[in-house]
Amino acid sequence: MPQNIKQRPSWDRVVRIKEQIHVAGTGRTRFYELSKDPDFPEEIILGKRARGRWLSELIAFIESRKHRSAWLREEGSDDA
């Protein structure tokens, strides 16, 4: 759910695709696969051909995936 700009951290900003891919630490193809996830941050239309996402939302998504993958690894270790 989008937040009001006044509720965002002072360091937060809208980042364009190159930086989004860099922050996610993936390649372009994997990034676009991730962006199809329903929980992925909503894209912001900045202009006719310009789009971005809030950095804080992108980081929160990445953190949630890290916690999820750690949980899945723990669950899988019981089976071994």
N, CA, C and O atoms as CSV, one atom per row, in Angstrom:
chain,resi,resn,atom,element,x,y,z
A,1,MET,N,N,0.841,-1.176,0.000
A,1,MET,CA,C,0.000,0.000,0.000
A,1,MET,C,C,0.893,1.250,0.000
A,1,MET,O,O,1.768,1.378,0.857
A,2,PRO,N,N,0.686,2.160,-0.940
A,2,PRO,CA,C,1.517,3.356,-1.005
A,2,PRO,C,C,1.336,4.246,0.219
A,2,PRO,O,O,0.243,4.377,0.769
A,3,GLN,N,N,2.441,4.848,0.619
A,3,GLN,CA,C,2.415,5.756,1.759
A,3,GLN,C,C,2.409,7.191,1.262
A,3,GLN,O,O,2.840,7.475,0.145
A,4,ASN,N,N,1.924,8.082,2.093
A,4,ASN,CA,C,2.021,9.498,1.813
A,4,ASN,C,C,3.496,9.888,1.855
A,4,ASN,O,O,4.247,9.353,2.672
A,5,ILE,N,N,3.920,10.793,1.007
A,5,ILE,CA,C,5.330,11.195,0.938
A,5,ILE,C,C,5.840,11.690,2.289
A,5,ILE,O,O,7.019,11.515,2.598
A,6,LYS,N,N,4.988,12.295,3.087
A,6,LYS,CA,C,5.408,12.805,4.397
A,6,LYS,C,C,5.695,11.677,5.379
A,6,LYS,O,O,6.389,11.898,6.371
A,7,GLN,N,N,5.186,10.481,5.133
A,7,GLN,CA,C,5.388,9.353,6.029
A,7,GLN,C,C,6.627,8.548,5.661
A,7,GLN,O,O,6.977,7.608,6.375
A,8,ARG,N,N,7.278,8.882,4.601
A,8,ARG,CA,C,8.439,8.123,4.132
A,8,ARG,C,C,9.704,8.580,4.862
A,8,ARG,O,O,9.789,9.723,5.309
A,9,PRO,N,N,10.692,7.675,4.982
A,9,PRO,CA,C,11.963,8.069,5.596
A,9,PRO,C,C,12.629,9.171,4.782
A,9,PRO,O,O,12.389,9.293,3.581
A,10,SER,N,N,13.454,9.962,5.426
A,10,SER,CA,C,14.101,11.091,4.748
A,10,SER,C,C,15.015,10.640,3.614
A,10,SER,O,O,15.254,11.405,2.679
A,11,TRP,N,N,15.534,9.403,3.680
A,11,TRP,CA,C,16.441,8.915,2.654
A,11,TRP,C,C,15.712,8.316,1.451
A,11,TRP,O,O,16.335,8.020,0.431
A,12,ASP,N,N,14.405,8.140,1.567
A,12,ASP,CA,C,13.644,7.457,0.520
A,12,ASP,C,C,13.529,8.332,-0.728
A,12,ASP,O,O,13.441,9.558,-0.650
A,13,ARG,N,N,13.532,7.665,-1.871
A,13,ARG,CA,C,13.396,8.359,-3.145
A,13,ARG,C,C,12.907,7.371,-4.184
A,13,ARG,O,O,12.916,6.162,-3.954
A,14,VAL,N,N,12.486,7.878,-5.316
A,14,VAL,CA,C,12.053,7.030,-6.421
A,14,VAL,C,C,13.292,6.666,-7.230
A,14,VAL,O,O,14.084,7.531,-7.604
A,15,VAL,N,N,13.447,5.357,-7.496
A,15,VAL,CA,C,14.601,4.897,-8.260
A,15,VAL,C,C,14.136,4.326,-9.590
A,15,VAL,O,O,13.082,3.697,-9.683
A,16,ARG,N,N,14.940,4.558,-10.608
A,16,ARG,CA,C,14.640,4.083,-11.961
A,16,ARG,C,C,15.147,2.655,-12.129
A,16,ARG,O,O,15.786,2.119,-11.224
A,17,ILE,N,N,14.874,2.037,-13.263
A,17,ILE,CA,C,15.099,0.614,-13.482
A,17,ILE,C,C,16.544,0.161,-13.264
A,17,ILE,O,O,16.767,-0.875,-12.639
A,18,LYS,N,N,17.524,0.907,-13.762
A,18,LYS,CA,C,18.921,0.476,-13.592
A,18,LYS,C,C,19.284,0.336,-12.124
A,18,LYS,O,O,19.919,-0.639,-11.722
A,19,GLU,N,N,18.881,1.307,-11.333
A,19,GLU,CA,C,19.187,1.254,-9.909
A,19,GLU,C,C,18.356,0.184,-9.202
A,19,GLU,O,O,18.837,-0.439,-8.256
A,20,GLN,N,N,17.128,-0.036,-9.640
A,20,GLN,CA,C,16.299,-1.087,-9.052
A,20,GLN,C,C,16.975,-2.444,-9.224
A,20,GLN,O,O,17.025,-3.243,-8.289
A,21,ILE,N,N,17.493,-2.698,-10.422
A,21,ILE,CA,C,18.171,-3.958,-10.702
A,21,ILE,C,C,19.428,-4.075,-9.850
A,21,ILE,O,O,19.730,-5.146,-9.324
A,22,HIS,N,N,20.157,-2.975,-9.716
A,22,HIS,CA,C,21.369,-2.970,-8.894
A,22,HIS,C,C,21.036,-3.272,-7.427
A,22,HIS,O,O,21.708,-4.083,-6.791
A,23,VAL,N,N,20.014,-2.626,-6.903
A,23,VAL,CA,C,19.608,-2.824,-5.512
A,23,VAL,C,C,19.151,-4.273,-5.291
A,23,VAL,O,O,19.459,-4.876,-4.263
A,24,ALA,N,N,18.423,-4.819,-6.253
A,24,ALA,CA,C,17.924,-6.192,-6.132
A,24,ALA,C,C,19.053,-7.210,-6.250
A,24,ALA,O,O,18.924,-8.337,-5.772
A,25,GLY,N,N,20.148,-6.825,-6.877
A,25,GLY,CA,C,21.284,-7.728,-7.011
A,25,GLY,C,C,21.015,-8.882,-7.968
A,25,GLY,O,O,21.527,-9.986,-7.785
A,26,THR,N,N,20.215,-8.617,-8.979
A,26,THR,CA,C,19.876,-9.645,-9.958
A,26,THR,C,C,20.209,-9.147,-11.356
A,26,THR,O,O,20.621,-8.002,-11.543
A,27,GLY,N,N,20.027,-10.011,-12.314
A,27,GLY,CA,C,20.109,-9.607,-13.707
A,27,GLY,C,C,18.770,-9.038,-14.143
A,27,GLY,O,O,17.778,-9.127,-13.419
A,28,ARG,N,N,18.752,-8.458,-15.324
A,28,ARG,CA,C,17.538,-7.828,-15.838
A,28,ARG,C,C,16.389,-8.840,-15.975
A,28,ARG,O,O,15.260,-8.547,-15.580
A,29,THR,N,N,16.668,-10.014,-16.525
A,29,THR,CA,C,15.612,-11.009,-16.726
A,29,THR,C,C,15.011,-11.456,-15.400
A,29,THR,O,O,13.789,-11.506,-15.261
A,30,ARG,N,N,15.856,-11.780,-14.425
A,30,ARG,CA,C,15.373,-12.208,-13.103
A,30,ARG,C,C,14.579,-11.086,-12.433
A,30,ARG,O,O,13.575,-11.339,-11.765
A,31,PHE,N,N,15.035,-9.853,-12.616
A,31,PHE,CA,C,14.329,-8.718,-12.031
A,31,PHE,C,C,12.913,-8.629,-12.585
A,31,PHE,O,O,11.961,-8.427,-11.832
A,32,TYR,N,N,12.774,-8.778,-13.895
A,32,TYR,CA,C,11.437,-8.710,-14.488
A,32,TYR,C,C,10.566,-9.887,-14.052
A,32,TYR,O,O,9.350,-9.742,-13.929
A,33,GLU,N,N,11.170,-11.043,-13.819
A,33,GLU,CA,C,10.411,-12.175,-13.273
A,33,GLU,C,C,9.905,-11.834,-11.873
A,33,GLU,O,O,8.746,-12.089,-11.547
A,34,LEU,N,N,10.781,-11.256,-11.045
A,34,LEU,CA,C,10.384,-10.859,-9.689
A,34,LEU,C,C,9.272,-9.817,-9.717
A,34,LEU,O,O,8.371,-9.842,-8.879
A,35,SER,N,N,9.335,-8.906,-10.680
A,35,SER,CA,C,8.359,-7.816,-10.735
A,35,SER,C,C,6.942,-8.321,-11.021
A,35,SER,O,O,5.979,-7.574,-10.847
A,36,LYS,N,N,6.803,-9.567,-11.454
A,36,LYS,CA,C,5.477,-10.142,-11.687
A,36,LYS,C,C,4.836,-10.648,-10.390
A,36,LYS,O,O,3.644,-10.952,-10.363
A,37,ASP,N,N,5.629,-10.736,-9.322
A,37,ASP,CA,C,5.120,-11.158,-8.021
A,37,ASP,C,C,4.075,-10.140,-7.548
A,37,ASP,O,O,4.321,-8.936,-7.615
A,38,PRO,N,N,2.915,-10.605,-7.073
A,38,PRO,CA,C,1.868,-9.668,-6.635
A,38,PRO,C,C,2.306,-8.765,-5.475
A,38,PRO,O,O,1.736,-7.692,-5.281
A,39,ASP,N,N,3.307,-9.189,-4.706
A,39,ASP,CA,C,3.784,-8.379,-3.582
A,39,ASP,C,C,4.864,-7.383,-3.987
A,39,ASP,O,O,5.308,-6.583,-3.163
A,40,PHE,N,N,5.292,-7.424,-5.247
A,40,PHE,CA,C,6.359,-6.533,-5.709
A,40,PHE,C,C,5.854,-5.090,-5.674
A,40,PHE,O,O,4.685,-4.840,-5.966
A,41,PRO,N,N,6.726,-4.138,-5.318
A,41,PRO,CA,C,6.292,-2.739,-5.227
A,41,PRO,C,C,5.676,-2.221,-6.530
A,41,PRO,O,O,6.117,-2.548,-7.632
A,42,GLU,N,N,4.663,-1.421,-6.360
A,42,GLU,CA,C,3.947,-0.842,-7.492
A,42,GLU,C,C,4.830,0.174,-8.227
A,42,GLU,O,O,5.574,0.939,-7.614
A,43,GLU,N,N,4.723,0.153,-9.535
A,43,GLU,CA,C,5.490,1.083,-10.360
A,43,GLU,C,C,4.826,2.460,-10.311
A,43,GLU,O,O,3.602,2.581,-10.259
A,44,ILE,N,N,5.666,3.482,-10.330
A,44,ILE,CA,C,5.189,4.860,-10.312
A,44,ILE,C,C,5.454,5.448,-11.696
A,44,ILE,O,O,6.573,5.368,-12.202
A,45,ILE,N,N,4.445,6.027,-12.297
A,45,ILE,CA,C,4.619,6.645,-13.611
A,45,ILE,C,C,5.113,8.070,-13.390
A,45,ILE,O,O,4.427,8.903,-12.798
A,46,LEU,N,N,6.327,8.327,-13.886
A,46,LEU,CA,C,6.952,9.634,-13.707
A,46,LEU,C,C,6.764,10.539,-14.922
A,46,LEU,O,O,6.814,11.764,-14.812
A,47,GLY,N,N,6.552,9.933,-16.053
A,47,GLY,CA,C,6.378,10.682,-17.294
A,47,GLY,C,C,5.953,9.739,-18.395
A,47,GLY,O,O,5.590,8.592,-18.135
A,48,LYS,N,N,5.996,10.219,-19.625
A,48,LYS,CA,C,5.540,9.423,-20.754
A,48,LYS,C,C,6.303,8.100,-20.873
A,48,LYS,O,O,5.700,7.057,-21.124
A,49,ARG,N,N,7.629,8.142,-20.693
A,49,ARG,CA,C,8.444,6.920,-20.798
A,49,ARG,C,C,9.246,6.641,-19.534
A,49,ARG,O,O,10.089,5.745,-19.523
A,50,ALA,N,N,8.999,7.382,-18.491
A,50,ALA,CA,C,9.779,7.249,-17.254
A,50,ALA,C,C,8.944,6.592,-16.160
A,50,ALA,O,O,7.809,6.985,-15.890
A,51,ARG,N,N,9.539,5.586,-15.547
A,51,ARG,CA,C,8.881,4.858,-14.471
A,51,ARG,C,C,9.880,4.634,-13.342
A,51,ARG,O,O,11.090,4.662,-13.564
A,52,GLY,N,N,9.378,4.414,-12.143
A,52,GLY,CA,C,10.250,4.158,-11.011
A,52,GLY,C,C,9.485,3.469,-9.896
A,52,GLY,O,O,8.288,3.204,-10.001
A,53,ARG,N,N,10.216,3.187,-8.821
A,53,ARG,CA,C,9.621,2.608,-7.619
A,53,ARG,C,C,10.266,3.261,-6.409
A,53,ARG,O,O,11.403,3.728,-6.477
A,54,TRP,N,N,9.528,3.291,-5.289
A,54,TRP,CA,C,10.105,3.815,-4.065
A,54,TRP,C,C,11.194,2.866,-3.585
A,54,TRP,O,O,10.987,1.654,-3.524
A,55,LEU,N,N,12.346,3.415,-3.246
A,55,LEU,CA,C,13.477,2.625,-2.774
A,55,LEU,C,C,13.109,1.847,-1.513
A,55,LEU,O,O,13.470,0.676,-1.389
A,56,SER,N,N,12.409,2.466,-0.590
A,56,SER,CA,C,12.042,1.793,0.665
A,56,SER,C,C,11.158,0.576,0.406
A,56,SER,O,O,11.313,-0.447,1.073
A,57,GLU,N,N,10.237,0.666,-0.545
A,57,GLU,CA,C,9.360,-0.460,-0.857
A,57,GLU,C,C,10.142,-1.584,-1.516
A,57,GLU,O,O,9.886,-2.758,-1.251
A,58,LEU,N,N,11.089,-1.234,-2.369
A,58,LEU,CA,C,11.926,-2.241,-3.022
A,58,LEU,C,C,12.786,-2.973,-1.990
A,58,LEU,O,O,12.904,-4.197,-2.034
A,59,ILE,N,N,13.379,-2.233,-1.077
A,59,ILE,CA,C,14.202,-2.837,-0.027
A,59,ILE,C,C,13.354,-3.741,0.864
A,59,ILE,O,O,13.782,-4.839,1.221
A,60,ALA,N,N,12.156,-3.285,1.222
A,60,ALA,CA,C,11.262,-4.103,2.063
A,60,ALA,C,C,10.902,-5.409,1.351
A,60,ALA,O,O,10.852,-6.461,1.988
A,61,PHE,N,N,10.651,-5.357,0.047
A,61,PHE,CA,C,10.338,-6.562,-0.711
A,61,PHE,C,C,11.521,-7.524,-0.693
A,61,PHE,O,O,11.349,-8.721,-0.465
A,62,ILE,N,N,12.709,-7.005,-0.932
A,62,ILE,CA,C,13.915,-7.834,-0.947
A,62,ILE,C,C,14.124,-8.471,0.422
A,62,ILE,O,O,14.429,-9.661,0.510
A,63,GLU,N,N,13.963,-7.698,1.482
A,63,GLU,CA,C,14.116,-8.226,2.841
A,63,GLU,C,C,13.094,-9.331,3.110
A,63,GLU,O,O,13.427,-10.336,3.737
A,64,SER,N,N,11.872,-9.162,2.651
A,64,SER,CA,C,10.850,-10.193,2.875
A,64,SER,C,C,11.207,-11.466,2.133
A,64,SER,O,O,10.923,-12.560,2.622
A,65,ARG,N,N,11.818,-11.353,0.969
A,65,ARG,CA,C,12.237,-12.533,0.210
A,65,ARG,C,C,13.398,-13.230,0.923
A,65,ARG,O,O,13.464,-14.459,0.938
A,66,LYS,N,N,14.313,-12.454,1.515
A,66,LYS,CA,C,15.436,-13.054,2.240
A,66,LYS,C,C,14.921,-13.855,3.430
A,66,LYS,O,O,15.377,-14.972,3.674
A,67,HIS,N,N,13.966,-13.282,4.175
A,67,HIS,CA,C,13.400,-13.986,5.330
A,67,HIS,C,C,12.660,-15.231,4.868
A,67,HIS,O,O,12.734,-16.275,5.517
A,68,ARG,N,N,11.951,-15.129,3.759
A,68,ARG,CA,C,11.199,-16.262,3.230
A,68,ARG,C,C,12.145,-17.384,2.809
A,68,ARG,O,O,11.891,-18.554,3.095
A,69,SER,N,N,13.247,-17.024,2.123
A,69,SER,CA,C,14.170,-18.065,1.666
A,69,SER,C,C,14.875,-18.722,2.854
A,69,SER,O,O,15.151,-19.921,2.818
A,70,ALA,N,N,15.167,-17.954,3.904
A,70,ALA,CA,C,15.776,-18.537,5.103
A,70,ALA,C,C,14.799,-19.511,5.758
A,70,ALA,O,O,15.196,-20.581,6.217
A,71,TRP,N,N,13.527,-19.136,5.799
A,71,TRP,CA,C,12.507,-20.003,6.377
A,71,TRP,C,C,12.392,-21.287,5.558
A,71,TRP,O,O,12.292,-22.376,6.123
A,72,LEU,N,N,12.406,-21.164,4.223
A,72,LEU,CA,C,12.300,-22.346,3.370
A,72,LEU,C,C,13.507,-23.264,3.549
A,72,LEU,O,O,13.361,-24.486,3.534
A,73,ARG,N,N,14.704,-22.683,3.721
A,73,ARG,CA,C,15.905,-23.494,3.950
A,73,ARG,C,C,15.784,-24.250,5.275
A,73,ARG,O,O,16.153,-25.422,5.363
A,74,GLU,N,N,15.264,-23.571,6.307
A,74,GLU,CA,C,15.087,-24.229,7.607
A,74,GLU,C,C,14.076,-25.353,7.510
A,74,GLU,O,O,14.283,-26.424,8.080
A,75,GLU,N,N,12.989,-25.124,6.798
A,75,GLU,CA,C,11.965,-26.151,6.626
A,75,GLU,C,C,12.535,-27.349,5.877
A,75,GLU,O,O,12.246,-28.494,6.224
A,76,GLY,N,N,13.333,-27.094,4.866
A,76,GLY,CA,C,13.921,-28.154,4.065
A,76,GLY,C,C,14.962,-28.954,4.825
A,76,GLY,O,O,15.168,-30.130,4.524
A,77,SER,N,N,15.622,-28.350,5.803
A,77,SER,CA,C,16.664,-29.044,6.549
A,77,SER,C,C,16.093,-30.149,7.435
A,77,SER,O,O,16.810,-31.085,7.790
A,78,ASP,N,N,14.807,-30.051,7.797
A,78,ASP,CA,C,14.181,-31.098,8.610
A,78,ASP,C,C,14.015,-32.394,7.825
A,78,ASP,O,O,14.006,-33.481,8.401
A,79,ASP,N,N,13.882,-32.270,6.499
A,79,ASP,CA,C,13.673,-33.436,5.655
A,79,ASP,C,C,14.946,-34.210,5.392
A,79,ASP,O,O,14.887,-35.384,5.027
A,80,ALA,N,N,16.090,-33.584,5.566
A,80,ALA,CA,C,17.368,-34.216,5.221
A,80,ALA,C,C,17.808,-35.207,6.261
A,80,ALA,O,O,18.863,-35.824,6.119
